[in-house]
């Protein structure tokens, strides 16, 4: 059963860009190991992450993420079963988004799915502030 969890959280004060880069690296390693796809965005001191994959793996990773003290104010936006993971073929791996160009590319990718799933539309609306930020 495919499942997705989408959440936002705030980086705790006192962490550096290097700390955020370490989070990105650990995210890629852990999610690839569990065959979880998705995206991770960081901007304005906030994280936005979509996890997709087998339900037990997604929920297990989210439990670990929820216990991480480097961020707080975790708000789950989406937590439900999905027909198919929309990021499964996007660059064929879990993606850490670090540039505006990456965001625009993801938005174009999501636009392709907008007629196929309401989940795609929700994610598109949620990433728009990141895409159109100065």
TIKEFI-998141 format. One record per atom (N, C-alpha, C, O): residue number from 1; residue in one letter; atom name; x, z, y negated. Coordinates in steps of 0.001 Angstrom, whole numbers. Layout:
# residues N
NUM,a,CA,X,Z,Y
...
END
This chain:
# residues 134
1,x,N,848,0,1179
1,x,CA,0,0,0
1,x,C,890,0,-1237
1,x,O,1735,882,-1391
2,x,N,710,-976,-2116
2,x,CA,1439,-1023,-3382
2,x,C,819,-47,-4366
2,x,O,-398,130,-4417
3,x,N,1673,572,-5132
3,x,CA,1227,1584,-6083
3,x,C,2064,1453,-7350
3,x,O,3199,976,-7309
4,x,N,1505,1873,-8461
4,x,CA,2261,1865,-9713
4,x,C,2050,3158,-10473
4,x,O,971,3751,-10448
5,x,N,3088,3572,-11136
5,x,CA,3018,4677,-12089
5,x,C,3710,4197,-13360
5,x,O,4822,3668,-13324
6,x,N,3036,4390,-14464
6,x,CA,3581,4042,-15773
6,x,C,3502,5309,-16622
6,x,O,2464,5969,-16676
7,x,N,4607,5637,-17282
7,x,CA,4609,6845,-18101
7,x,C,5471,6645,-19341
7,x,O,6275,5717,-19426
8,x,N,5278,7538,-20289
8,x,CA,6148,7643,-21451
8,x,C,6658,9077,-21512
8,x,O,6004,10007,-21039
9,x,N,7842,9238,-22105
9,x,CA,8406,10573,-22287
9,x,C,9364,10548,-23468
9,x,O,9727,9484,-23968
10,x,N,9763,11727,-23903
10,x,CA,10651,11849,-25062
10,x,C,11980,12426,-24615
10,x,O,12024,13425,-23897
11,x,N,13066,11792,-25044
11,x,CA,14403,12295,-24760
11,x,C,14591,13617,-25497
11,x,O,14285,13719,-26685
12,x,N,15094,14625,-24791
12,x,CA,15350,15922,-25399
12,x,C,16502,15777,-26399
12,x,O,17466,15058,-26138
13,x,N,16401,16449,-27526
13,x,CA,17447,16359,-28551
13,x,C,18782,16834,-27998
13,x,O,18842,17710,-27135
14,x,N,19853,16234,-28515
14,x,CA,21194,16635,-28119
14,x,C,21862,15679,-27147
14,x,O,23049,15821,-26854
15,x,N,21118,14717,-26649
15,x,CA,21697,13738,-25730
15,x,C,22206,12528,-26507
15,x,O,21662,12166,-27550
16,x,N,23248,11920,-25985
16,x,CA,23913,10804,-26660
16,x,C,23524,9469,-26038
16,x,O,22827,9416,-25025
17,x,N,23987,8397,-26664
17,x,CA,23784,7060,-26099
17,x,C,24424,6959,-24722
17,x,O,23893,6293,-23833
18,x,N,25563,7618,-24544
18,x,CA,26231,7614,-23238
18,x,C,25350,8281,-22182
18,x,O,25284,7812,-21045
19,x,N,24676,9369,-22548
19,x,CA,23754,10028,-21620
19,x,C,22615,9088,-21234
19,x,O,22224,9021,-20069
20,x,N,22091,8369,-22215
20,x,CA,21009,7413,-21944
20,x,C,21515,6309,-21018
20,x,O,20801,5906,-20099
21,x,N,22725,5817,-21242
21,x,CA,23297,4798,-20352
21,x,C,23440,5318,-18929
21,x,O,23224,4569,-17976
22,x,N,23800,6593,-18767
22,x,CA,23890,7183,-17429
22,x,C,22514,7255,-16772
22,x,O,22387,7053,-15564
23,x,N,21497,7540,-17563
23,x,CA,20124,7538,-17034
23,x,C,19765,6136,-16560
23,x,O,19188,5973,-15485
24,x,N,20103,5116,-17360
24,x,CA,19830,3731,-16974
24,x,C,20505,3395,-15645
24,x,O,19881,2818,-14753
25,x,N,21777,3758,-15519
25,x,CA,22521,3452,-14293
25,x,C,21920,4156,-13080
25,x,O,21759,3546,-12023
26,x,N,21589,5435,-13230
26,x,CA,20994,6188,-12122
26,x,C,19635,5615,-11743
26,x,O,19283,5560,-10565
27,x,N,18875,5190,-12744
27,x,CA,17560,4595,-12498
27,x,C,17691,3342,-11649
27,x,O,16956,3167,-10677
28,x,N,18619,2475,-12010
28,x,CA,18797,1240,-11248
28,x,C,19202,1534,-9805
28,x,O,18678,917,-8877
29,x,N,20114,2453,-9614
29,x,CA,20580,2793,-8263
29,x,C,19444,3382,-7434
29,x,O,19194,2933,-6315
30,x,N,18758,4384,-7976
30,x,CA,17697,5064,-7228
30,x,C,16533,4140,-6905
30,x,O,16006,4167,-5793
31,x,N,16132,3329,-7864
31,x,CA,14977,2464,-7639
31,x,C,15293,1326,-6681
31,x,O,14445,945,-5873
32,x,N,16488,784,-6759
32,x,CA,16874,-261,-5797
32,x,C,16934,304,-4384
32,x,O,16492,-333,-3428
33,x,N,17486,1509,-4265
33,x,CA,17590,2148,-2954
33,x,C,16207,2307,-2307
33,x,O,16064,2149,-1095
34,x,N,15209,2617,-3109
34,x,CA,13848,2832,-2606
34,x,C,13006,1563,-2635
34,x,O,11816,1603,-2323
35,x,N,13615,433,-3009
35,x,CA,12904,-841,-3103
35,x,C,11729,-758,-4085
35,x,O,10647,-1290,-3838
36,x,N,11978,-79,-5195
36,x,CA,10986,73,-6253
36,x,C,11348,-895,-7374
36,x,O,12502,-972,-7795
37,x,N,10351,-1628,-7849
37,x,CA,10552,-2550,-8960
37,x,C,9933,-1960,-10216
37,x,O,9250,-937,-10164
38,x,N,10179,-2615,-11344
38,x,CA,9597,-2151,-12591
38,x,C,10513,-2389,-13761
38,x,O,11434,-3202,-13702
39,x,N,10241,-1660,-14831
39,x,CA,11053,-1756,-16040
39,x,C,11251,-366,-16620
39,x,O,10457,543,-16380
40,x,N,12321,-218,-17385
40,x,CA,12587,999,-18143
40,x,C,12960,588,-19556
40,x,O,13902,-175,-19767
41,x,N,12209,1102,-20521
41,x,CA,12489,837,-21929
41,x,C,12893,2141,-22595
41,x,O,12401,3210,-22232
42,x,N,13783,2052,-23564
42,x,CA,14140,3218,-24375
42,x,C,14221,2774,-25820
42,x,O,14912,1809,-26148
43,x,N,13524,3471,-26667
43,x,CA,13565,3172,-28091
43,x,C,12915,4285,-28877
43,x,O,11973,4925,-28410
44,x,N,13421,4511,-30072
44,x,CA,12857,5529,-30961
44,x,C,12851,6908,-30306
44,x,O,11998,7741,-30613
45,x,N,13813,7151,-29395
45,x,CA,13900,8441,-28714
45,x,C,12924,8610,-27568
45,x,O,12785,9708,-27028
46,x,N,12243,7533,-27187
46,x,CA,11233,7602,-26133
46,x,C,11567,6670,-24977
46,x,O,12164,5609,-25157
47,x,N,11165,7099,-23788
47,x,CA,11255,6260,-22601
47,x,C,9873,5717,-22278
47,x,O,8860,6381,-22499
48,x,N,9846,4518,-21761
48,x,CA,8632,3898,-21226
48,x,C,9058,3289,-19902
48,x,O,9946,2438,-19862
49,x,N,8425,3723,-18816
49,x,CA,8833,3211,-17512
49,x,C,7624,2826,-16679
49,x,O,6594,3500,-16681
50,x,N,7786,1714,-15962
50,x,CA,6823,1268,-14961
50,x,C,7545,1285,-13626
50,x,O,8615,693,-13483
51,x,N,6962,1959,-12652
51,x,CA,7465,1984,-11281
51,x,C,6442,1299,-10396
51,x,O,5244,1544,-10537
52,x,N,6892,445,-9488
52,x,CA,5997,-254,-8560
52,x,C,6644,-279,-7185
52,x,O,7860,-420,-7054
53,x,N,5825,-142,-6183
53,x,CA,6338,-238,-4826
53,x,C,5450,508,-3859
53,x,O,4291,811,-4145
54,x,N,6030,798,-2693
54,x,CA,5286,1546,-1690
54,x,C,4940,2923,-2265
54,x,O,5782,3586,-2870
55,x,N,3696,3333,-2067
55,x,CA,3178,4533,-2716
55,x,C,4071,5751,-2513
55,x,O,4353,6468,-3473
56,x,N,4518,6000,-1299
56,x,CA,5309,7213,-1044
56,x,C,6632,7180,-1807
56,x,O,7110,8223,-2254
57,x,N,7230,5994,-1962
57,x,CA,8492,5884,-2692
57,x,C,8280,6060,-4197
57,x,O,9051,6752,-4863
58,x,N,7244,5438,-4718
58,x,CA,6948,5537,-6149
58,x,C,6635,6986,-6522
58,x,O,7152,7500,-7515
59,x,N,5794,7638,-5730
59,x,CA,5431,9017,-6042
59,x,C,6614,9961,-5877
59,x,O,6761,10904,-6655
60,x,N,7455,9725,-4882
60,x,CA,8647,10551,-4686
60,x,C,9600,10420,-5876
60,x,O,10106,11421,-6383
61,x,N,9844,9182,-6321
61,x,CA,10702,8982,-7490
61,x,C,10103,9620,-8739
61,x,O,10822,10214,-9543
62,x,N,8795,9500,-8902
62,x,CA,8164,10079,-10083
62,x,C,8255,11602,-10062
62,x,O,8407,12224,-11113
63,x,N,8166,12205,-8887
63,x,CA,8341,13658,-8785
63,x,C,9728,14066,-9271
63,x,O,9874,15051,-9996
64,x,N,10746,13306,-8870
64,x,CA,12119,13581,-9311
64,x,C,12239,13390,-10820
64,x,O,12829,14220,-11511
65,x,N,11678,12299,-11324
65,x,CA,11703,12011,-12762
65,x,C,11028,13133,-13543
65,x,O,11521,13549,-14591
66,x,N,9909,13618,-13036
66,x,CA,9145,14659,-13727
66,x,C,9925,15963,-13858
66,x,O,9699,16733,-14791
67,x,N,10840,16211,-12926
67,x,CA,11639,17438,-12945
67,x,C,12908,17308,-13790
67,x,O,13596,18303,-14017
68,x,N,13226,16113,-14254
68,x,CA,14448,15868,-15022
68,x,C,14324,16523,-16396
68,x,O,13401,16222,-17153
69,x,N,15256,17417,-16712
69,x,CA,15184,18174,-17963
69,x,C,15723,17411,-19174
69,x,O,15713,17937,-20287
70,x,N,16187,16197,-18973
70,x,CA,16694,15418,-20105
70,x,C,15570,14808,-20933
70,x,O,15813,14267,-22012
71,x,N,14356,14892,-20436
71,x,CA,13219,14397,-21209
71,x,C,12047,15342,-21027
71,x,O,11990,16105,-20063
72,x,N,11110,15283,-21970
72,x,CA,9909,16110,-21881
72,x,C,8729,15324,-22444
72,x,O,8835,14131,-22727
73,x,N,7617,16011,-22598
73,x,CA,6390,15355,-23075
73,x,C,6053,14136,-22227
73,x,O,5699,13080,-22752
74,x,N,6165,14291,-20915
74,x,CA,5857,13188,-20004
74,x,C,4347,12983,-19977
74,x,O,3584,13905,-19689
75,x,N,3937,11770,-20278
75,x,CA,2515,11432,-20246
75,x,C,2314,10247,-19310
75,x,O,2821,9152,-19555
76,x,N,1574,10481,-18244
76,x,CA,1276,9425,-17285
76,x,C,165,8552,-17849
76,x,O,-914,9041,-18185
77,x,N,439,7261,-17948
77,x,CA,-523,6315,-18506
77,x,C,-1302,5587,-17421
77,x,O,-2499,5337,-17563
78,x,N,-616,5251,-16344
78,x,CA,-1234,4521,-15230
78,x,C,-708,5130,-13942
78,x,O,494,5356,-13802
79,x,N,-1600,5395,-13007
79,x,CA,-1205,5969,-11714
79,x,C,-2264,5533,-10700
79,x,O,-3234,6249,-10449
80,x,N,-2059,4337,-10119
80,x,CA,-3062,3859,-9172
80,x,C,-2497,2766,-8274
80,x,O,-1402,2250,-8494
81,x,N,-3274,2437,-7265
81,x,CA,-2894,1360,-6351
81,x,C,-3027,19,-7072
81,x,O,-3863,-153,-7959
82,x,N,-2177,-923,-6665
82,x,CA,-2232,-2269,-7224
82,x,C,-2208,-3282,-6090
82,x,O,-1703,-3012,-5001
83,x,N,-2762,-4450,-6371
83,x,CA,-2804,-5512,-5369
83,x,C,-1407,-6034,-5062
83,x,O,-1040,-6220,-3902
84,x,N,-634,-6268,-6120
84,x,CA,739,-6737,-5945
84,x,C,1563,-6256,-7133
84,x,O,1035,-6115,-8236
85,x,N,2850,-6003,-6920
85,x,CA,3703,-5564,-8026
85,x,C,4036,-6730,-8953
85,x,O,4568,-7746,-8506
86,x,N,3728,-6590,-10230
86,x,CA,3936,-7708,-11153
86,x,C,5398,-7905,-11520
86,x,O,5767,-8974,-12005
87,x,N,6237,-6903,-11302
87,x,CA,7656,-7051,-11625
87,x,C,8510,-7353,-10401
87,x,O,9736,-7381,-10506
88,x,N,7901,-7578,-9255
88,x,CA,8659,-7788,-8015
88,x,C,9614,-8967,-8102
88,x,O,10705,-8911,-7534
89,x,N,9239,-10018,-8788
89,x,CA,10093,-11199,-8871
89,x,C,10788,-11348,-10216
89,x,O,11517,-12315,-10436
90,x,N,10570,-10411,-11102
90,x,CA,11204,-10486,-12414
90,x,C,12677,-10132,-12262
90,x,O,13015,-8965,-12059
91,x,N,13543,-11108,-12357
91,x,CA,14986,-10953,-12184
91,x,C,15349,-10314,-10850
91,x,O,16492,-9897,-10665
92,x,N,14427,-10230,-9940
92,x,CA,14590,-9775,-8559
92,x,C,15124,-8355,-8395
92,x,O,15467,-7964,-7279
93,x,N,15204,-7574,-9467
93,x,CA,15662,-6192,-9360
93,x,C,14922,-5337,-10365
93,x,O,14144,-5830,-11181
94,x,N,15185,-4038,-10287
94,x,CA,14658,-3138,-11306
94,x,C,15385,-3429,-12603
94,x,O,16600,-3630,-12602
95,x,N,14664,-3455,-13703
95,x,CA,15245,-3863,-14976
95,x,C,15312,-2727,-15978
95,x,O,14329,-2026,-16215
96,x,N,16472,-2561,-16554
96,x,CA,16649,-1681,-17693
96,x,C,16704,-2581,-18911
96,x,O,17555,-3465,-19011
97,x,N,15802,-2351,-19820
97,x,CA,15653,-3223,-20975
97,x,C,16420,-2619,-22141
97,x,O,16148,-1495,-22562
98,x,N,17382,-3377,-22658
98,x,CA,18235,-2857,-23719
98,x,C,18209,-3692,-24993
98,x,O,18813,-3299,-25991
99,x,N,17533,-4821,-24984
99,x,CA,17551,-5663,-26184
99,x,C,16161,-6211,-26479
99,x,O,15286,-6242,-25614
100,x,N,15986,-6639,-27717
100,x,CA,14717,-7239,-28119
100,x,C,14462,-8519,-27325
100,x,O,13317,-8835,-27004
101,x,N,15528,-9254,-27009
101,x,CA,15385,-10480,-26223
101,x,C,14830,-10165,-24828
101,x,O,13999,-10908,-24306
102,x,N,15294,-9056,-24226
102,x,CA,14760,-8634,-22928
102,x,C,13266,-8351,-23032
102,x,O,12490,-8736,-22157
103,x,N,12873,-7677,-24104
103,x,CA,11461,-7346,-24294
103,x,C,10610,-8596,-24453
103,x,O,9526,-8695,-23879
104,x,N,11097,-9537,-25222
104,x,CA,10353,-10785,-25423
104,x,C,10215,-11533,-24101
104,x,O,9166,-12108,-23812
105,x,N,11273,-11523,-23306
105,x,CA,11232,-12162,-21994
105,x,C,10200,-11488,-21090
105,x,O,9453,-12167,-20386
106,x,N,10159,-10169,-21109
106,x,CA,9182,-9437,-20299
106,x,C,7774,-9732,-20786
106,x,O,6868,-9917,-19974
107,x,N,7575,-9779,-22097
107,x,CA,6243,-10087,-22629
107,x,C,5787,-11463,-22158
107,x,O,4630,-11633,-21774
108,x,N,6679,-12441,-22185
108,x,CA,6325,-13776,-21691
108,x,C,5969,-13724,-20211
108,x,O,5019,-14371,-19770
109,x,N,6730,-12958,-19453
109,x,CA,6459,-12813,-18026
109,x,C,5079,-12187,-17807
109,x,O,4309,-12655,-16969
110,x,N,4773,-11141,-18554
110,x,CA,3479,-10473,-18423
110,x,C,2333,-11375,-18859
110,x,O,1252,-11334,-18272
111,x,N,2561,-12191,-19887
111,x,CA,1519,-13119,-20334
111,x,C,1085,-14053,-19208
111,x,O,-80,-14442,-19126
112,x,N,2030,-14407,-18343
112,x,CA,1722,-15272,-17205
112,x,C,690,-14622,-16287
112,x,O,-139,-15310,-15691
113,x,N,746,-13286,-16175
113,x,CA,-139,-12568,-15261
113,x,C,-1431,-12090,-15910
113,x,O,-2268,-11489,-15237
114,x,N,-1609,-12340,-17187
114,x,CA,-2729,-11718,-17884
114,x,C,-4092,-12068,-17296
114,x,O,-5015,-11258,-17382
115,x,N,-4246,-13237,-16708
115,x,CA,-5523,-13604,-16097
115,x,C,-5663,-13062,-14678
115,x,O,-6756,-13080,-14111
116,x,N,-4565,-12581,-14104
116,x,CA,-4583,-12164,-12703
116,x,C,-4795,-10672,-12513
116,x,O,-5291,-10247,-11469
117,x,N,-4428,-9870,-13505
117,x,CA,-4538,-8427,-13335
117,x,C,-4677,-7730,-14680
117,x,O,-3988,-8076,-15639
118,x,N,-5566,-6752,-14747
118,x,CA,-5726,-5977,-15976
118,x,C,-4509,-5094,-16210
118,x,O,-4229,-4719,-17349
119,x,N,-3786,-4758,-15157
119,x,CA,-2578,-3947,-15285
119,x,C,-1576,-4647,-16196
119,x,O,-958,-4003,-17043
120,x,N,-1412,-5937,-16035
120,x,CA,-498,-6706,-16873
120,x,C,-893,-6594,-18343
120,x,O,-31,-6424,-19206
121,x,N,-2174,-6687,-18629
121,x,CA,-2642,-6581,-20009
121,x,C,-2343,-5207,-20601
121,x,O,-1947,-5105,-21762
122,x,N,-2530,-4151,-19810
122,x,CA,-2249,-2799,-20289
122,x,C,-774,-2637,-20628
122,x,O,-430,-2088,-21674
123,x,N,92,-3112,-19749
123,x,CA,1530,-2984,-19982
123,x,C,1932,-3794,-21213
123,x,O,2741,-3333,-22018
124,x,N,1381,-4986,-21364
124,x,CA,1691,-5812,-22533
124,x,C,1341,-5067,-23813
124,x,O,2135,-5049,-24754
125,x,N,175,-4458,-23860
125,x,CA,-228,-3711,-25056
125,x,C,708,-2531,-25311
125,x,O,1016,-2212,-26459
126,x,N,1155,-1888,-24239
126,x,CA,2020,-721,-24393
126,x,C,3433,-1077,-24843
126,x,O,4066,-289,-25546
127,x,N,3940,-2245,-24455
127,x,CA,5314,-2588,-24863
127,x,C,5367,-3292,-26214
127,x,O,6450,-3443,-26778
128,x,N,4233,-3726,-26744
128,x,CA,4241,-4426,-28031
128,x,C,4965,-3663,-29140
128,x,O,5710,-4286,-29897
129,x,N,4784,-2338,-29275
129,x,CA,5537,-1643,-30332
129,x,C,7050,-1761,-30159
129,x,O,7782,-1800,-31148
130,x,N,7528,-1819,-28914
130,x,CA,8958,-1996,-28673
130,x,C,9386,-3415,-29056
130,x,O,10448,-3608,-29648
131,x,N,8566,-4392,-28721
131,x,CA,8891,-5796,-28988
131,x,C,8940,-6070,-30484
131,x,O,9831,-6772,-30963
132,x,N,7998,-5526,-31209
132,x,CA,7888,-5862,-32627
132,x,C,8533,-4836,-33548
132,x,O,8318,-4868,-34759
133,x,N,9324,-3926,-32983
133,x,CA,10043,-2948,-33808
133,x,C,11155,-3655,-34578
133,x,O,11693,-4660,-34114
134,x,N,11497,-3131,-35749
134,x,CA,12569,-3761,-36542
134,x,C,13923,-3669,-35862
134,x,O,14919,-4151,-36402
END
